[in-house]
Amino acid sequence: MHVFVTGGTGHSGPYIISDLIAAGHAVTALARSDAAAAAVSALGAKVRRGSLEDIDGLMEAAAASDGVIHVAHRQDLIPTGGINAVAAAELQIMLAYGEALAGSGKPLVASGSIGSPGWEGLGRPATEKDPPLPGGDPYKGTLRVRNIVETTVIGLAEKGVRSSIVRIPEIMHSSTDKAGFLPLLIGLAKEKGVVGYPGDGTNRWGAVHARDLATVFRLALEKGPAGCNWHAVADEAVPYRQIAEAIGERLKLPAMPIPADVLMLPGYFGFLANLVTLDTPTSNAITRRTLGWEPTQPGLFADLDDGHYFPADR
């Protein structure tokens, strides 16, 4: 297949491009800058110069491809409009892809988030069949807009697009992780001299290695049915306290609870307060069974043991 990929220079993008090429696919990757063009070219992909603002260009690239994997986001909108503005821009891109691919049966695989569906209170691990739901968290304004994007992509199946969403857990880890949650939490711990966790720390997060995540995107592209969600979650329900304690052990810092009544204050977690309290136990059973996905890379704690998150000179 000839696959058009956006976000090829982000955390997951290089792994996705490499996995596609290793499986025999041809890749054309969107590149905004000379540096991005050089990076995706070095991975073996063809370069399409352009940006996410160029909707017509994205439609043209999608129509010329055999399938699309979209993992890019308008991060430039965050300073002025926050994550809602990012999601609103992404919605327009998804609708444009839908128009370009309508009736073709071609795959469109877009990134989603385990943290966005609003599953709090389900009383069980969420499955791939659970739709994103509005609200359920102080962060619900953002959740609602993000969820519209995901439901829109799934809805494109009714227009003859083999569309699907790959839901990504809170932690995507790898040796090239520079701006994910783990570097943020590690940096925060170094700054504060203590590793905090919310309340009793029993809320659960998911995690996946970026290379295993890439395989889910490829399998969804190759054989995923239309209108499906996929859970790229290897570690399905890790108590947040265990994550904090693992970071503390490696930094030789104490892990301690941050009381619920001060979580929202300008204290330890700051802008992360709404996120660290998420409780998102998640099942990957349908993804494994339907796509034949089996994670092969180190799990979260094994990757922390590898040392690349804790270089000796820092």
C-alpha positions as CSV (number, residue, x, y, z in Angstrom):
1,M,0.0,0.0,0.0
2,H,1.0,3.6,-0.5
3,V,0.3,5.3,2.8
4,F,0.1,9.0,3.6
5,V,1.3,9.7,7.1
6,T,1.1,12.9,9.2
7,G,3.0,13.5,12.4
8,G,6.0,11.6,11.1
9,T,8.5,13.6,13.2
10,G,6.6,13.3,16.5
11,H,7.1,10.7,19.2
12,S,5.1,7.9,17.5
13,G,5.5,9.0,13.9
14,P,9.0,7.6,13.2
15,Y,8.1,4.3,14.7
16,I,4.9,4.2,12.5
17,I,6.8,5.0,9.3
18,S,9.6,2.5,10.1
19,D,7.0,-0.2,10.9
20,L,5.1,0.4,7.6
21,I,8.2,0.4,5.5
22,A,9.5,-2.8,7.2
23,A,6.2,-4.4,6.3
24,G,6.6,-3.5,2.6
25,H,4.4,-0.4,2.4
26,A,5.4,2.8,0.6
27,V,5.1,5.9,2.8
28,T,4.7,9.6,1.9
29,A,5.0,11.8,5.0
30,L,3.9,15.3,5.5
31,A,6.7,17.7,6.3
32,R,6.4,21.4,7.2
33,S,10.1,22.3,7.5
34,D,13.4,21.3,5.9
35,A,14.4,19.6,9.2
36,A,11.2,17.5,9.2
37,A,11.7,16.6,5.5
38,A,15.2,15.4,6.2
39,A,14.0,13.4,9.2
40,V,11.2,11.5,7.4
41,S,13.4,11.0,4.3
42,A,16.1,9.4,6.4
43,L,13.5,6.9,7.6
44,G,12.8,5.9,3.9
45,A,9.6,7.9,3.3
46,K,8.9,10.2,0.4
47,V,8.3,13.8,1.5
48,R,5.2,15.9,0.8
49,R,5.9,19.5,1.8
50,G,2.9,21.1,3.5
51,S,1.1,21.8,6.7
52,L,-2.1,20.9,8.6
53,E,-3.5,24.3,7.8
54,D,-3.5,23.3,4.1
55,I,-6.8,21.4,4.0
56,D,-6.9,21.1,0.2
57,G,-3.4,19.7,0.3
58,L,-4.3,17.1,2.9
59,M,-7.3,16.1,0.8
60,E,-5.2,15.8,-2.3
61,A,-2.6,13.6,-0.5
62,A,-5.3,11.4,1.0
63,A,-7.0,10.9,-2.4
64,A,-3.7,10.0,-4.0
65,S,-2.9,7.4,-1.4
66,D,-4.2,3.9,-0.6
67,G,-4.7,4.8,3.0
68,V,-4.0,7.5,5.6
69,I,-2.5,7.4,9.1
70,H,-3.0,10.7,10.9
71,V,-1.2,11.3,14.2
72,A,-0.4,15.1,13.8
73,H,-2.0,17.9,15.8
74,R,-2.1,21.7,15.6
75,Q,0.0,22.2,18.8
76,D,0.6,25.8,17.7
77,L,-2.9,26.5,18.7
78,I,-2.5,25.6,22.4
79,P,-1.1,29.0,23.6
80,T,-4.1,30.9,22.4
81,G,-6.9,28.4,22.3
82,G,-5.9,25.4,24.4
83,I,-6.6,21.8,23.6
84,N,-10.1,22.7,22.5
85,A,-8.8,24.7,19.6
86,V,-6.4,21.8,18.7
87,A,-9.4,19.4,18.6
88,A,-11.6,21.8,16.6
89,A,-8.9,22.1,14.0
90,E,-8.5,18.4,13.9
91,L,-12.2,17.9,13.4
92,Q,-12.0,20.0,10.2
93,I,-9.1,17.8,9.0
94,M,-11.1,14.6,9.6
95,L,-14.1,15.9,7.7
96,A,-11.8,16.8,4.8
97,Y,-10.3,13.3,4.8
98,G,-13.9,11.9,4.8
99,E,-14.7,14.0,1.8
100,A,-11.5,12.9,0.0
101,L,-12.0,9.2,0.7
102,A,-15.8,8.9,0.6
103,G,-16.9,5.7,-1.1
104,S,-13.4,4.4,-1.7
105,G,-13.2,1.8,1.1
106,K,-9.7,3.1,1.8
107,P,-8.5,3.1,5.4
108,L,-8.2,6.2,7.6
109,V,-6.6,5.5,10.9
110,A,-6.4,8.4,13.4
111,S,-5.1,8.7,16.9
112,G,-7.4,8.9,19.8
113,S,-6.9,8.9,23.6
114,I,-7.7,6.6,26.4
115,G,-7.8,9.6,28.6
116,S,-10.5,11.4,26.6
117,P,-13.6,9.2,26.5
118,G,-14.9,10.1,30.0
119,W,-15.3,6.5,31.2
120,E,-15.1,7.4,34.9
121,G,-17.6,5.4,36.9
122,L,-18.0,2.5,34.4
123,G,-17.1,0.1,37.2
124,R,-15.1,-2.1,34.9
125,P,-12.3,-1.8,32.4
126,A,-13.3,0.1,29.3
127,T,-13.4,-1.9,26.0
128,E,-13.0,-1.0,22.4
129,K,-16.8,-1.1,22.0
130,D,-17.3,1.7,24.7
131,P,-17.9,4.9,22.8
132,P,-16.4,8.2,24.0
133,L,-18.7,9.9,26.4
134,P,-19.0,13.6,27.2
135,G,-18.1,14.8,30.7
136,G,-17.5,12.8,33.8
137,D,-14.4,14.8,34.9
138,P,-13.4,18.4,35.7
139,Y,-11.6,18.3,32.4
140,K,-14.9,17.6,30.6
141,G,-14.8,20.7,28.4
142,T,-11.8,19.3,26.7
143,L,-13.0,15.8,26.7
144,R,-16.2,16.8,25.0
145,V,-14.5,18.4,22.0
146,R,-11.9,15.7,21.7
147,N,-14.6,13.1,21.7
148,I,-16.4,14.7,18.8
149,V,-13.3,14.2,16.7
150,E,-13.2,10.5,17.6
151,T,-16.9,9.9,16.9
152,T,-16.6,11.8,13.6
153,V,-13.9,9.5,12.4
154,I,-15.8,6.4,13.4
155,G,-18.9,7.9,11.6
156,L,-17.0,8.1,8.3
157,A,-17.5,4.4,8.0
158,E,-21.1,5.2,6.9
159,K,-19.6,7.1,4.0
160,G,-17.5,4.3,2.6
161,V,-14.3,5.0,4.5
162,R,-12.6,2.2,6.4
163,S,-12.1,4.5,9.3
164,S,-10.9,3.7,12.8
165,I,-9.4,5.2,15.9
166,V,-6.3,4.0,17.8
167,R,-6.8,5.0,21.4
168,I,-3.4,5.8,23.0
169,P,-2.9,5.5,26.8
170,E,-1.7,8.2,29.1
171,I,1.9,6.9,28.8
172,M,3.6,6.2,25.5
173,H,7.3,5.3,26.4
174,S,10.5,4.7,24.5
175,S,14.1,5.7,24.4
176,T,13.1,8.7,22.2
177,D,10.4,10.1,24.5
178,K,11.3,13.7,25.1
179,A,7.9,15.4,25.8
180,G,5.5,12.8,27.0
181,F,4.0,12.4,30.5
182,L,7.0,10.5,31.9
183,P,9.6,13.3,31.2
184,L,7.1,15.8,32.6
185,L,6.6,13.8,35.8
186,I,10.3,13.1,36.2
187,G,11.1,16.8,35.7
188,L,8.4,17.8,38.2
189,A,9.8,15.4,40.7
190,K,13.3,16.8,40.3
191,E,12.0,20.3,40.7
192,K,9.9,19.6,43.8
193,G,12.3,17.1,45.4
194,V,9.5,14.6,45.9
195,V,7.4,12.4,43.7
196,G,3.7,13.1,44.2
197,Y,0.7,11.0,43.5
198,P,-3.0,12.0,43.9
199,G,-4.8,10.9,47.0
200,D,-4.1,7.2,47.7
201,G,-2.7,6.7,44.2
202,T,-5.0,3.9,43.4
203,N,-6.3,5.5,40.1
204,R,-5.0,3.5,37.1
205,W,-3.2,4.5,34.0
206,G,-2.3,2.6,30.8
207,A,1.0,2.5,29.0
208,V,2.5,1.2,25.8
209,H,5.9,1.3,24.1
210,A,5.9,3.5,21.0
211,R,7.1,0.6,18.8
212,D,4.1,-1.6,19.9
213,L,1.8,1.3,19.3
214,A,3.1,1.7,15.8
215,T,2.2,-2.0,15.1
216,V,-1.4,-1.3,16.1
217,F,-1.6,1.5,13.6
218,R,-0.3,-0.7,10.8
219,L,-2.5,-3.6,11.6
220,A,-5.6,-1.3,11.7
221,L,-4.6,0.1,8.3
222,E,-4.0,-3.4,6.8
223,K,-7.0,-5.3,8.1
224,G,-9.0,-3.4,10.6
225,P,-12.8,-3.3,9.9
226,A,-14.5,0.0,9.4
227,G,-15.9,2.0,12.3
228,C,-13.8,0.4,15.1
229,N,-11.8,1.6,18.0
230,W,-8.5,-0.1,18.9
231,H,-6.8,0.0,22.3
232,A,-3.0,0.2,21.9
233,V,-2.5,-0.5,25.6
234,A,0.1,-3.0,26.7
235,D,0.1,-2.3,30.5
236,E,-3.7,-1.9,31.0
237,A,-4.2,-0.7,34.6
238,V,-1.1,0.5,36.4
239,P,-1.9,2.2,39.8
240,Y,-0.6,5.7,39.6
241,R,1.1,5.3,43.0
242,Q,3.3,2.5,41.5
243,I,4.4,4.8,38.7
244,A,5.3,7.5,41.3
245,E,7.2,5.0,43.4
246,A,9.1,3.7,40.4
247,I,10.2,7.2,39.5
248,G,11.1,8.0,43.1
249,E,13.2,4.8,43.5
250,R,15.2,5.7,40.4
251,L,15.6,9.3,41.4
252,K,16.2,8.4,45.0
253,L,13.4,10.7,46.0
254,P,10.4,10.0,48.3
255,A,7.0,9.3,46.9
256,M,4.2,10.9,48.8
257,P,0.4,11.6,48.4
258,I,-0.9,15.0,47.4
259,P,-4.3,15.5,49.2
260,A,-7.3,15.7,47.1
261,D,-8.3,19.1,48.5
262,V,-5.1,20.7,47.3
263,L,-4.8,19.0,43.9
264,M,-6.4,21.9,42.0
265,L,-4.4,24.6,43.8
266,P,-1.2,26.0,42.2
267,G,0.8,23.4,44.0
268,Y,2.6,20.2,43.1
269,F,0.9,19.2,39.9
270,G,-0.1,22.5,38.4
271,F,-1.8,22.2,35.0
272,L,-1.4,18.4,35.2
273,A,-3.9,18.2,38.2
274,N,-6.9,17.2,36.1
275,L,-4.9,14.5,34.3
276,V,-3.1,12.7,37.0
277,T,-6.4,11.9,38.8
278,L,-7.8,10.0,35.8
279,D,-8.8,6.4,36.5
280,T,-8.8,4.6,33.1
281,P,-8.5,0.8,33.5
282,T,-8.7,-0.5,29.9
283,S,-9.0,-3.8,28.1
284,N,-7.1,-4.6,24.9
285,A,-8.8,-8.0,24.3
286,I,-10.7,-7.0,21.1
287,T,-7.6,-5.4,19.6
288,R,-5.5,-8.5,20.3
289,R,-8.1,-10.8,19.0
290,T,-9.2,-8.9,15.9
291,L,-5.9,-7.5,14.8
292,G,-3.7,-10.3,16.1
293,W,-1.6,-7.7,18.0
294,E,0.9,-8.9,20.6
295,P,3.1,-6.4,22.3
296,T,6.7,-7.4,22.1
297,Q,8.6,-4.4,23.5
298,P,9.6,-3.7,27.1
299,G,6.7,-2.8,29.5
300,L,6.6,0.4,31.4
301,F,8.7,-0.6,34.4
302,A,11.3,-2.5,32.3
303,D,11.7,0.6,30.1
304,L,12.2,2.7,33.2
305,D,14.9,0.2,34.3
306,D,16.7,0.7,31.0
307,G,18.0,4.0,32.2
308,H,17.4,6.3,29.3
309,Y,14.8,8.3,31.3
310,F,17.4,8.9,34.0
311,P,20.7,9.8,32.3
312,A,23.5,9.9,34.8
313,D,24.6,13.4,33.8
314,R,21.3,15.0,34.7
